[in-house]
Structure formats: C-alpha cells, structure tokens
Amino acid sequence: MLRGGRFVRNSKYYYKFLHTDSPRGREIVHIERIRRRRSLHCIVTDGCCIAVALFYRHRVSVLCSWGVSAISFLSPSLFFVGSPTVFDQHSFRASFMNNQKQQKPTLTGQRFKTRKRDEKERFDPSQFQESIVQGLNQTGTDLEAVAKFLDASGAKLDYRRYAETLFDILVAGGMLAPGGTLSDDMTRTEFCLFTAQEDLETMQAYAQVFNKLIRRYKYLEKGFEDEIKKLLLFLKGFTESERNKLAMLTGILLANGSISASILSSLFNENLVKEGVSAAFAVKLFKSWINEKDINSVAASLRKVGMDNRLMELFPANKRSCDHFSKYFTDAGLKELSDFARNQQSIGARKELQKELQEQMSRGDAFKDIVVYVKEEMKKSSISEQTMVGIVWSSVMSSVEWNKKEELVTEQAIKHLKQYSPLLKAFTSQGLSELTLLLKIQEYCYDNIHFMKAFQKIVVLLYKADVLSEEAILKWYTDAHIPKGKSVFLEQMKKFVEWLKNAEEESESEEEEGD
C-alpha cells in the first residue's frame, strides 16, 4: 500500500516520494518530478521492472518500460532508503536522461504530414452546378429572388473556384462546351439569360442581377470579365436571338462600368469578322450602350483602353475603310458612332501626316516637294487648311532643340522661323487659317515659358514674310485671342497694333487724295 511522502525541492524541480513497506524494508516506489504543468513520474515495483510515464495535465502522453537489466542506471539508495532526504536529485536526473538517450529508438523511415489547408480538393463542378440549377428552378423568373438566392449561396458554395460554371449557368442555363454548345451530361435550368424575353427592359433586370452579385463578391469581377470574353468568342455557336440578348446585356454592363471595354477585342476574331457576326453583334451592343449613356461617354471608355482606333477591325480587310464603316452603322441607326469613327480616322491620319512631315524636314527635303505631298494628303484624308496649318506649325517647332536661356531662345526662334516661313505661307491662303496660326503661336508661347517674350517678334516676322495679314492681326488683337497669357501678349502687341492702325489710316487718306 502506497503511503504519502515529502516534497524535496531544488532550484527548478519538486520531487515527490511515495513509499511502501516490504520484507526488505521501506522501498520507494514512486518518484514525481514536477515543473510548472509538466510532471515526470517514475514508478518502481519491487525490483522486477521499472516504468516511466510523462504526464501533461494529468493525462498520459508517453509510456515506456524497461526490464530488470535497465534498473542499474538508478542509484541503489533509491530503492532502500528510510527517508527521502538521502535521495540524490541531480545524480538521478543525469543518469535518467543519459539512459533515455541510449534507449531512444532509431527511425527507419520518414512520415510526412499534410496540413488540411494544403490539401487540394478535386475539381468537380457537377455538384456545384446541381446546387445552382436547383436554386434557379425554385426561384423561377423572379429576378429579385434569383439575386437573393445567389447572395445567400455564396456563403455555402465555392464561387471563387467555380466562377466560370456559375456564369455559364446564369447566361446559358448550363455548362458550356468549347464552341458554345451546352454539355449533354450535365443538369440544366430553363431560367437563364438565353431563355428570357428579348427586350431591353428584361436585359436591364438581368444586368442588375449580375451587378448585385459582383458587388457582393468582389473577387468575381475578373472571372466575369473573362466569361464575357469567352462568350463573345462562342458567338457562332449561339442562335441569333441569343446573340442579340448577349449584345444588349454587354452594352448595359459597359455603360454601368461593370466590365471594361477591352472585352471588345474578342470581336476582332478572324472567323467572327469574316462571317459578319462581329459587325452585327456590335450594332446591338452599341445601341444599348448609347441608350444608357451618350456618345461622349462611349468614346471616353473606348479611348481609355485603346479601342477608339480599332473599330475598323470589325470588318474584313477588303471592307476596312472609313466610308464602308460609316455607311454600315449609319444605315443601322448609329450615325453618332459613324461620325466618331470618321473623326478618329482623321486624327490617326493627321498623326501619320505630322510624323512624315517631320521626317521630311529632318532630311532637308525641298519645301516645294513637301508642299505637294502635304496637299495630296489633305485631299485624300479630307483635312482642312485650318487644321493643316496647325500641324505644320507643330512640326516646324518640334524639328529643333531649343535653347533653355530666355535671352537666346528668341534669336534662335526668329532665325528658325525665317527659314520655314515659305512653308507656313503655303497653308495660310485664307483669313481663318491666318487666325488659326496666330492662336497656335499664342498657345505655344504660353505653354513654353521661355517663349513668353518672343511672341511679338514672331508675329512681326511672319507679318513681314506675308504669312500673316494686317486684318488677321487686328482681328486677333480685338476679340479673337484666347485667355492663355492674354494680358502679357496684348501688352507686347500694343505698339505694333497702333502702328498698323496708323498705317491703315495713312493709306486710306492717300487713296482719298488720289481720287
């Protein structure tokens, strides 16, 4: 029978002794070492075996045992002592730990444990599809109920992983195979975009469903945009009615900013363009887009992603002209889109013309040849003289590297413009062209601060070179100037304008005397 012993303490551990009476005398059968919450228990039974157990919070976590041959590591005084005070705590601890090291088992292999978070689930969209289809069948045509169902299901279903499957079901009623056909071995629903009524109001309601879903689960934004790109590539696999519904929905989503206009790049697919699918789809898309927003908003969205200059690619190469584009979309009731495309085409032509003009100047081509080339391009691209004189001015001023010192740049500008004044004169045959050139000079001198004091000298030079007329300068000074640097430039021109007015009066009086 065990009897309670005493606690013996050193700097780190408590040792608790329990003993019993035997024929050989008092024998220690239990030694307990306690440190914080961990305790090491040694239980010794009448010299036959020894068992060691490591307890944590009173529960066994490790259990080892040795036979009689292993008892020798303990001091003999441990077994037959009359008092716990004779127990050598340090020698017991050292000898016990040494024996543990000697008896440590050898590993014969390695076991790798995989965390649950690292385990990859098998991709199986069939169960996900069944859950979505079942919910859509229950909600039916009530799109408010559909939106609520999708909102609630996001907490239970893995939308992030099965985003493509989710959008396939909402648009086509089931998972789409390559080419745009529905998979035969999957469950479907009749309550989807393709089975809805083909009218703008219904498409707006469906757009609200998608908007609510994406606002609620922001991580679906990229997946939804990728889905629209994929659907546009599958247009040939859809019926005409399905294409019309998708076009109207896409236009509404573009107007709302739910998707980027970069998705239109899918319409430039060669097969879709060749069969006229892209152009027909674009008509429905732009009609719904412009119905939601104006042409200026559409133009801004297209410019943002660089699509403003690519609309011609909706047609095959042999029909890729501004005239054909304009006629096609004007006949379809989209004249504002035709005008926008024509304007963009003109901007592109002007940029190319300016680039070529700068190259000719840098090569030192004769002004006569440059003028002939520019006038041919003006006729071909329908560019007015007012627009052209602005292009020539920009090309002339960008063909030289200007001095950074204000006192030197004026002299440099006068010398440079004197050389190119014949080229400018060739495109100022009209009074409106002269006024346009004056405004370009004013704007340039204001934007480039080193030229602020050079404005008056430049105007006087061009007046003497017959590029600018007296009437144009007086008109500019009176009421045709722009606000940029107005007070500075008007002050600079004050004396010259007074001289022009006096000269005009003198000439008039001389004419009267002659009569």
HELIX and SHEET records of a PDB file:
HELIX    1   1 VAL A   68  PHE A   73  5                                   6    
HELIX    2   2 PRO A   76  LEU A   78  5                                   3    
HELIX    3   3 PRO A   84  VAL A   86  5                                   3    
HELIX    4   4 GLN A   89  GLN A  102  1                                  14    
HELIX    5   5 LYS A  116  ASP A  118  5                                   3    
HELIX    6   6 PRO A  125  THR A  139  1                                  15    
HELIX    7   7 LEU A  143  SER A  153  1                                  11    
HELIX    8   8 ALA A  163  ALA A  172  1                                  10    
HELIX    9   9 LEU A  193  THR A  195  5                                   3    
HELIX   10  10 LEU A  200  ARG A  216  1                                  17    
HELIX   11  11 LEU A  220  LEU A  233  1                                  14    
HELIX   12  12 LEU A  235  GLY A  237  5                                   3    
HELIX   13  13 GLU A  240  ASN A  256  1                                  17    
HELIX   14  14 ALA A  261  PHE A  268  5                                   8    
HELIX   15  15 GLU A  270  LYS A  274  1                                   5    
HELIX   16  16 VAL A  277  GLU A  292  1                                  16    
HELIX   17  17 ILE A  295  LYS A  304  1                                  10    
HELIX   18  18 LEU A  311  LEU A  314  5                                   4    
HELIX   19  19 ALA A  317  LYS A  319  5                                   3    
HELIX   20  20 CYS A  322  ASP A  331  1                                  10    
HELIX   21  21 LYS A  335  ARG A  363  1                                  29    
HELIX   22  22 PHE A  367  SER A  381  1                                  15    
HELIX   23  23 GLU A  385  MET A  397  1                                  13    
HELIX   24  24 GLU A  406  LYS A  425  1                                  20    
HELIX   25  25 GLY A  431  ASP A  447  1                                  17    
HELIX   26  26 ILE A  449  ALA A  454  5                                   6    
HELIX   27  27 PHE A  455  LYS A  464  1                                  10    
HELIX   28  28 GLU A  470  LYS A  475  1                                   6    
HELIX   29  29 TRP A  476  ALA A  480  3                                   5    
HELIX   30  30 LYS A  486  GLY A  514  1                                  29    
SHEET    1   A 6 ARG A   3  ARG A   9  0                                        
SHEET    2   A 6 TYR A  14  SER A  22 -1                                        
SHEET    3   A 6 GLY A  25  ARG A  35 -1                                        
SHEET    4   A 6 ARG A  38  THR A  45 -1                                        
SHEET    5   A 6 CYS A  49  TYR A  56 -1                                        
SHEET    6   A 6 ARG A  59  TRP A  66 -1                                        
END                                                                             
